[in-house]
Amino acid sequence: MARFYGEVEGTRGRASRLGSSGIRSHTRGWNVGVEVICTIRDGADVIEVYETGGSHAPSSKRLLATVTDRKK
């Protein structure tokens, strides 16, 4: 059973993906984007959100937020 679920919607409809140990997405324009990485750390779900340089500079990343599962 998947622990993580991701969904995206565009002009061609919706698509979803499942991940058991983690899942990653990068949504971007030409010069700006966000990368979201979901992982498991010490048994708890951890989601990190990064600002990126978009398609122009996707490896340029700055951590914006870390969200952890408080129900562990």
C-alpha positions, 0 to 999 in steps of 0.5 A: 500500500502506498504511503504517499500520493501525488496529483497534478492537473493540466490541460490534458486532465489529471494524473496521479502517482503513488510512492511507498518510500517517498515521492518527488515533484517539480512544478515550474515555469521558465524562471521559478518553480517549487520542488516538493520531496516527501520522505520518511525520517525516523518513522514519520512523514517529512515533506520539504518544499524548495523554491527552484530556478524553474526550467532555466535553473532547476538545480538552484534550490532554497528550502522554504519549509519542512512539514513533519507528521506530528501524529507519530 
